[in-house]
Amino acid sequence: MMIRLIQIAKGNERRVALVEEPRLRLLDGCGSIYELVAEAVAAGETLSAAARRKASGEALDYDPVYLGNSEWRVLPAIDHPAEPARCLVSGTGLTHLGSAKNRNAMHSEKEELTDSMKIFRWGIEGGRPLDGAIGTSPEWFHKGTGTSLRPHGEALEVPPYAEDGGEEAEIAGVYWIGPEGQPYRIGMAQGNEFSDHCFEKRNYLYLASSKLRTCALGPELVVDAAFESVPVHVAIEREGRELWSKSFLTGEAEMCHSLQNIEHHHFKFEAHRRPGDVHVHFFGTNCLSFSDGVRTREGDVMQVAAEGFGRPLRNRVRVAGGTAALAGVIALK
């Protein structure tokens, strides 16, 4: 059985629990998954073994917590509890065939091969090297730090300077960097890599800043996730009714880059191997409501449900409104 962990909080109290549907089995002496990971690595045991060893006799009903009807609230599936800025959130694009088609359609007005399709073809040709070999680098983007992560049930914001806010249903890898700079993949989680597609559509060079938005992760961290071919269902609800939905497949069998290749090209950088840091890396999607003409509004609910990854991730859209204010800078003369 796959081990699924969840982080919850009540006031200033934090706990980690094993998901044992329909209950949450609380762990003893553990306030964060970060703490549990550090302890497991120091003891030379697996994360699954550490979680089972610390499982207590204390349990909570999952439904009230998940539905927001409990004094306990769901936290993101990982965080750096002491220093949120030491959690790097990033992603890899053009990993799925559909994502390349969507991007190409967004930016191409001519028959010639766009830069997006060129990068995608490089992935097809060299993104799945033999074990131990280095393949073609995928596209990479910075999403923010742990301060941009939102949990299940919390809103994702369209700020005043944004033109849009659209879901990107993905699986994200979750990593912890050990004392010697060794990256450890501690699990995977469902994610909504919320982005500003209207701004990106103006020019593909705007992709980098279109990604600097809040995003969601969770509610559960799957420690030993199967990532070969994962069915995902994504939906948008408006005023209590389904507005749009689609299903697609993600995972290594559905991608032009292997997981090994994606991870190598992320962690080859020394700055990405700082001991004690956390990394959340989105693996991409091939399904966007934006591509079907959907534009989200205030109060819309986005749902991501990946098979084998626990309960669905649900977040509503919050439009900040107002006019973007000039971000003034003071010259310290």
N, C-alpha and C positions, 0 to 999 in steps of 0.2 A: 504493500500500500504506500502511496505517496504521502509524505509528511507535509502537512500544511500548517503554517504558523500565522498568528494574527497578533498585532499590537493594539492594545486598548488603553484608555486612560479615564480616570475619574478624578476631576480636580487636578491636583498635583501628583496623584498616584498613577504610576504606569505598571502594566503587567503584560506578559507574553503568554499566549495560550496555544495549545494544540487544538486544531479543529477536529472534533469528533461529532459530526452531525447527529442530532441537532443541538449539541452542547459544545462549550468551549472549556477544555481542561486546562486550568491555570498552572503555570510553572512556578516552582518555589524559587525565591531569591533571584528573580530575573525581571528587570524592569524594561529591557529592550532586546531586540534581536541582535543588535550590535554587541551588547554585553555577552549574550549567549555565544555568538560567533567567536569573540576573542577568547572566551573561556575554553571553547572546544578546541581551537587551534593550539592554545597553550598546553592543553592536556593530551594532544595528539589523538583526539577522537573525532568522529564525524559529527556534523551538526544534528543529524537525525538521532544519533545515540545520545548526544547531550540533552536534546529536548525530551526524549523518553525518560532519561535518568532523572530529570528535574520535574517530571509530571507529578502533580499533587493530587489529593483526593477532592480538591475544591473545583467546582464547575459552575458555569453560568449557562442559562438558556441563550442560544445564539440569536434567535429571532428578534427579541427586543433590542439587542445591541445593534444588529444589522439594520433594523428599521428606524433606528434613532429614537426608540421609546424607552431607553434605559439611561441610568445615570452614568453608565460606561459609554464612551464614544470610540469609534474606530479611528486609528491613526494610519498614516501611510504604511505600506508593507515593509518599508525600511526607512531609517533616518539615522543621522548622526546626532544622538541626543544631546551632546555637549556643545557641538559646533556645527550648526546646520550648513554653513558655507563649505565645510569639508566633505560634503556630499555633492559630487559632480553629476549633473544630469545631461545626457547627450543622446545621440541617435545616429542611425545609419539609414540612408535613403536609397532608393532604386535597387532594393534587394529582391523585390517581387516583380514578376512580369507585368502585372496590372498597374503597379506604381509607376513604372516607366511609361506605360501607355497614358496614364492620367497626366503625368508631368509633361509629356510630349504634346498632348492635346492642349494643355494649358498655355504652352509657350510657342507652339509652332504654327506659323501661318504660311509656310512654304513647304516644298517637298523635300528640301535638303535635310540631312541628318542633324538633329539638334545636339547640343552638348550633353543633354540628359540622356539621349539614346546612345551617344558614344560611350558614356560611362557605363550604361547598362550593358552594352555589348562587351565592353572590357570585362565586366563581371561574368558574363556568360562564358567568355573564353578562358578566363584565368582566376575566377573567384572560388574554385573548388580544388585547390592543389592537393597533392598526395600528403598523407600524414607526415609532419615534420618539415614540409616545404612551405615556402612563402608565396602566396598568390597576389593577384591584383588588389590594390587598395580600393575599398568601397568609398562612396561618398560619406562624409562625416559632418555632423553639425553639433554645436553647443546649444543646449536647451536652458541652462541655468544652474542654480545650486539647489540645495535642499529646501531653501526658502520658497522655491516655486512649486514644490510637490504638495498636492492636496490629497486627502484620503477619500475613500468611498463616502458618499453622502454630502460632501462639501461642494460648493459651487466653483466653477471655473470662470474666470473673469475676462470679459472683453473690455480692455481699458479704453479711455477716451481717445488715445492716439491710434487705436487699431481700426481697421476697416471691416473686420469680420472675426468670427471665432468658430472654427469647425472641428469636429471630432476626428481623431485618427486612432482607430482601434488597433492596438498592437500588443505583443508580448515584449516585456522588458527583462533583460538580464540584470541581476543584482550581485554586486561584487564587494569584497572587503580586501584591503591590502594589508598583508601581514607585516610583522616587525622587520623582516628582512627585505621588504619590498616585493614579496610574492603575491600576485593577485589570486584570490580564491573566489570561484563562482559559488555563491551560497544559495542560489535559487533563482526562480523566475516568477513574474507576477503579471497579471493583466494590467494594461495601461491605456490611458487616453492621452495621446501626445497632441493635445489641443494646439492648433496653429491658426494663423491668419492667412487663409488661402487667397483672399482678394488682393492683399498687399503683395503676396508672392507672385500672383499672376501678372502684375505690372511688368516684372522683369525677373528672370530666374536668379539674378544676382541679389535680389531682395530676400531670397530664401533664408539667409542667416538671421536677419532681424525679424522675419516673420515667425521664427521659432521661439523667440524670447517671450514666452507667455507661460501662464500657469499650466500645470498638467496634473494628471491623477494616476495613482498607483495603488493597486490592491483589489479587494480588501485583504487578500491572503497571499503569503509568500509560499510557493510550492518548492520545497527543498530539493526534491529529486524529480523534477518535471520531465515528462516525455515531450521532446521537441522535434519530432520527425515530421508529422503532418497533423496539425492541430486545427479542428473545425472552430471557427469563430463566428458568432452572430452579433451584429451591431444594429442598434435601432435608435431612432429619434422619436421622442414622444412630445406632443404639444397639446396642452390643456387636457391631459389624461387619455389621449388617443394616439395610437401609433401613426406618425407622419411618414416615416420612411424606415426601411430595414433591408439588410442584405446579409448573406452568409458568404464566407470565403475560407480558404485554407492558408495557414501560416506554418512555419517550421522549416527545418533544413531541406526537406524534400521539395518544398515549394519555393525555394530561394535559389538565386544564382551564386550566392556566397555561402560558404560553409561557416558554421559557428566558430570553428578554429580560426578561420581567416579573418572574420570580423573581430574576434577577440585579440588576435595578434596585432592588427593594425590599430587597435585602440590602446593596448598596453605596451606597445613598442616605445611609446614616449615616456621618458623618465619622469616627467611631471605627472603622469597618470599612475605612477607606482610609488606614491608617497605613503609610508607606513601609517596605518590608522585611518586612511581615507575610505570613503564609501563611493561606489559608482553605480548609477542607474543608467542602463543603455538600452534605448528602444531599438527593436530590430526591424521596424518598418511594417507597412501594410500594402494591400493592393485594392483597397475599398474605401472610397470617400463619398459621403453624401454630397459634398460640394460638386463632385463630378456629375452628379445627377440633378444639379440645379437647386439643391436645398441650401437655404441660408438660415442659420439658426437665429432665434429670437430670445429675448428675456423670458426665463422660466422654462424653456425647452429642457427636456431631460435626455441625456445621452447614456446609453447602456452598452457595455461591452461584456460579452459572455463567451469565454473560451473553454472548450471542453477539457475537463481535468484540472481546471485552475480555480475551482471553488465557486462561491457565489458571485453573481455578476457585479461588476463595478458600475455604479450609477452616480452621475453628477449632473446638476442642472447648470444651465447657462445664466450667468449674471452679466448684464450689460451695464457698465459703469455710467454711461451717458455723460453729458456735458461736453465742453470743448477742451481739447488738449491745451494745457498751459505750457508756456515757454519754460524749458528747464534751464534756468539761469545758472551761470557759473560765476563765482566770486574770485577775482584775481587777488591772490595773497601776495601783495607787493612788498 
